[in-house]
């Protein structure tokens, strides 16, 4: 039934769209709060220096530090102090039991350098009486003398690399006593050969070794070499820069993507470009004038993920961008935090928001493994945890907004009555019965007013809430069926398909084809009769019905369909859409 005189109360509940947007905002606020709390708990404390003093390191020297344990785990740092072999666990910031290294004669074996294998074993370069190489077996936590034939002591620098030619690991060592030069030892046979200036080494006194890809970077007191590990030949030799006739090398690093070689000295940082076996100087003596904390460059380490070259100096840590040829120096730590402190090694962990540096001091203070925050306000510097949290936040926020704001209101068909309940219950806020779609048995003619009434009640449910229109049952709950209307359908067919085609035309012509997706048409057979069930969903926009010569706005009030006047219609739309 339709009542045109009803006036709607001014007091209306909030619009469903407003409610959904409000809920979405509240959910987003909760998500942001939770993610912020998790982020704070996981990364709190990472924005300050974390000093981990090495036990018993007062008055002692720390010369080297490397990642230990299995390659890629990055949770164990080997950091020997003089004759004491230390291991630092990054997972809980603690040191394992220290081991004092002494020869069979009781003399201390001072560790000057080391190289670590993929499975955590280490070759320790020692000097002093009866020095030489010690082999540390990680699994058994035992030490053994590693004999290099013809060499007994004073191996200052070591590196290890796989050799295709020999089919095993080769240990490279810098000899600091006769015979001087580069020692190459087969770790299986312990056979050693020495390469010196007669073979192409720029100088016999080696000050630095590092393996990068198939190259061995070799620094000496008078220049540097690149040694090809596959051909086992020197492929580059350089002894001078644009100022000095000789270059005393402290550290080196190579970046193959740009073919740039970085050389650290006591007088600053040099940058070369490697082309066809020649080193072309690109930047001469990057020093304190250019922003370095100090001229003496002790160590260099590249970070592939961050595209940075970290520079460890006396009293500071800085970096330059590897992808920018003229990158400026960015200081992370300066003299204020690292007063009279040397950075001896830089260790890059899996995370990108901090690095570890091994430091020693000229005073009686202990050496330390220091966790240094290196985060800048750029996305590429975010920690893995932060990136994961951001992704979670974006995904959850998108889902929330999509479900609560963008998508139509979630269908609530579970709240609708079953078919058996429909045919037995009275008309209500969610149920309207129509005995016929267009045939009027009293007039024995097609009645367009019946079609208008069906369109009105469908639109009313769309404007108010979900509902059901049941065609083929009268107000007294008598089952009439829709099959008696088949002969009166306008199409050539006179069956259920023709009935549905006409129902579709009514919705499209009187309400609009864009609203047809809000209804679902189903059929049920009862007592040899067929009933049509139209399930209607709530619309996100006001729905109007086109009648002859006018447009009306219907809503559902209780068991009735109400047509609102213009003033009530305006207030209703403001409150509900």
TANOR-V731971 format. One record per backbone hydrogen bond with DSSP energy under -1.0 kcal/mol. CO is the residue of the C=O (numbers start at 1). NH is the residue of the N-H. E is the energy in kcal/mol with one decimal. If there is no record, write none. Layout:
{{CO;NH;E} {CO;NH;E}}
This chain:
{{1;561;-2.2} {3;563;-1.0} {15;19;-2.7} {16;20;-2.7} {17;21;-2.7} {18;22;-2.6} {19;23;-2.7} {20;24;-2.7} {21;25;-2.5} {22;26;-2.4} {23;27;-2.6} {24;28;-2.6} {25;29;-2.4} {26;30;-2.2} {27;31;-2.8} {28;32;-2.9} {29;33;-2.4} {30;34;-2.8} {31;35;-2.8} {32;36;-2.3} {33;37;-2.4} {34;38;-2.7} {35;39;-2.9} {36;40;-2.6} {37;41;-2.4} {38;42;-2.3} {39;43;-2.3} {40;44;-1.4} {43;46;-2.1} {50;371;-2.5} {52;369;-2.0} {54;57;-1.5} {57;60;-1.9} {61;82;-1.5} {66;78;-3.1} {70;73;-1.8} {75;90;-1.5} {76;68;-3.6} {77;88;-3.1} {78;66;-1.9} {81;84;-3.2} {82;111;-3.0} {83;101;-3.7} {84;81;-3.2} {85;99;-1.6} {86;79;-2.2} {87;96;-2.8} {88;77;-2.9} {89;94;-1.4} {94;89;-3.4} {99;85;-3.3} {101;109;-2.5} {103;106;-1.9} {107;103;-2.9} {110;127;-1.6} {113;125;-3.1} {115;123;-2.8} {117;120;-1.5} {118;71;-2.5} {121;117;-3.2} {122;136;-3.4} {123;115;-1.8} {124;134;-2.3} {125;112;-3.2} {125;113;-1.3} {126;132;-1.7} {126;155;-1.2} {127;110;-1.1} {128;131;-1.5} {132;126;-3.0} {133;146;-2.8} {134;124;-3.4} {135;144;-2.2} {136;122;-2.2} {137;141;-1.6} {137;142;-1.1} {142;137;-2.8} {144;135;-3.7} {148;151;-2.5} {154;176;-2.7} {157;174;-2.7} {159;172;-3.7} {161;170;-3.0} {163;167;-1.6} {163;168;-1.0} {168;163;-2.7} {169;187;-2.0} {170;161;-2.0} {171;185;-3.1} {172;159;-2.1} {173;183;-3.2} {174;156;-2.3} {181;175;-2.5} {182;195;-2.7} {183;173;-2.7} {184;193;-1.8} {185;171;-3.2} {186;190;-2.9} {190;149;-1.3} {191;186;-2.2} {193;184;-2.6} {195;182;-3.3} {196;199;-2.0} {196;201;-1.9} {204;181;-1.2} {205;221;-1.4} {208;219;-2.6} {210;217;-3.8} {212;215;-1.8} {214;229;-2.9} {215;212;-2.9} {216;227;-2.1} {217;210;-1.6} {218;225;-2.5} {219;207;-3.1} {219;208;-1.7} {220;249;-2.6} {223;220;-2.7} {224;238;-2.5} {225;218;-2.5} {226;235;-2.8} {226;236;-1.2} {227;216;-2.4} {228;232;-1.7} {233;228;-3.1} {236;226;-1.8} {238;224;-2.9} {244;241;-1.7} {247;223;-1.9} {251;264;-3.0} {253;262;-3.4} {255;260;-1.7} {259;274;-3.1} {260;255;-2.7} {261;272;-3.1} {262;253;-1.9} {263;270;-2.9} {264;250;-3.3} {264;251;-1.4} {265;297;-2.8} {268;265;-2.2} {269;286;-3.1} {270;263;-2.6} {271;282;-3.0} {271;283;-1.7} {272;261;-2.8} {273;280;-3.0} {275;278;-1.5} {278;275;-2.5} {280;273;-2.8} {283;271;-2.0} {286;269;-2.2} {287;290;-1.0} {287;292;-2.0} {288;291;-1.1} {295;268;-1.0} {296;314;-1.3} {299;312;-2.8} {301;310;-3.0} {303;307;-1.3} {303;308;-1.6} {307;322;-2.5} {308;303;-3.0} {309;320;-1.5} {310;301;-2.0} {311;318;-2.0} {312;298;-1.9} {312;299;-1.8} {313;316;-1.1} {313;343;-1.2} {316;313;-2.5} {317;332;-2.7} {317;333;-2.2} {318;311;-3.2} {319;330;-2.6} {320;309;-2.5} {324;327;-1.4} {330;319;-1.8} {333;317;-1.9} {334;338;-2.3} {338;341;-1.6} {340;362;-1.2} {341;315;-3.6} {342;360;-2.1} {345;358;-2.4} {347;356;-2.5} {353;374;-2.3} {355;372;-3.4} {356;347;-3.2} {357;370;-3.0} {358;344;-3.1} {358;345;-1.3} {359;368;-1.9} {360;342;-2.7} {367;54;-2.7} {368;359;-2.7} {369;52;-1.2} {370;357;-2.3} {371;50;-2.0} {372;355;-2.2} {376;378;-2.0} {378;381;-1.3} {379;382;-1.9} {383;387;-2.6} {384;388;-2.4} {385;389;-2.5} {386;390;-2.4} {387;391;-2.4} {388;392;-2.6} {389;393;-2.7} {390;394;-2.7} {391;395;-2.7} {392;396;-2.9} {393;397;-2.4} {394;398;-2.5} {395;399;-2.5} {396;400;-2.5} {397;401;-2.8} {398;402;-2.6} {399;403;-2.7} {400;404;-2.7} {401;405;-2.5} {401;406;-2.0} {402;407;-3.4} {412;415;-2.2} {413;416;-1.2} {418;422;-2.2} {419;423;-2.0} {421;425;-2.0} {430;468;-2.2} {431;428;-1.7} {432;470;-2.9} {434;472;-2.5} {438;447;-3.6} {440;444;-1.6} {440;445;-1.6} {445;440;-2.8} {447;450;-1.1} {448;452;-2.1} {449;453;-2.3} {450;454;-2.1} {451;455;-2.3} {452;456;-2.8} {453;457;-2.3} {454;458;-2.0} {455;459;-2.4} {456;460;-2.5} {457;461;-2.2} {458;462;-1.8} {459;463;-2.1} {460;464;-1.4} {462;539;-2.8} {467;536;-3.2} {468;432;-2.3} {469;534;-2.7} {470;434;-2.9} {471;532;-2.5} {472;480;-2.8} {472;481;-2.7} {474;477;-2.0} {478;474;-1.7} {482;485;-1.8} {485;488;-1.7} {486;489;-1.7} {495;499;-1.8} {496;500;-2.4} {497;501;-2.4} {498;502;-2.1} {499;503;-2.2} {500;504;-2.6} {501;505;-2.2} {502;506;-2.2} {503;507;-2.1} {504;508;-2.7} {505;509;-2.9} {506;510;-2.4} {507;511;-2.1} {507;512;-2.4} {510;546;-2.6} {512;515;-1.8} {513;516;-1.0} {515;518;-1.8} {516;519;-1.7} {518;537;-2.4} {520;535;-2.7} {522;533;-3.0} {524;531;-3.3} {526;529;-2.5} {529;526;-3.3} {530;482;-1.9} {531;524;-2.1} {532;471;-2.7} {533;522;-2.5} {534;469;-2.5} {535;520;-1.9} {536;467;-1.8} {545;552;-2.5} {547;550;-1.3} {550;547;-2.5} {552;545;-2.6} {553;564;-2.2} {555;562;-3.0} {557;560;-2.0} {560;557;-2.7} {561;3;-1.4} {562;555;-2.5} {565;569;-2.8} {566;570;-2.1} {567;571;-2.0} {568;572;-2.7} {569;573;-2.5} {570;574;-2.1} {571;575;-1.9} {572;576;-2.0} {573;577;-2.0}}
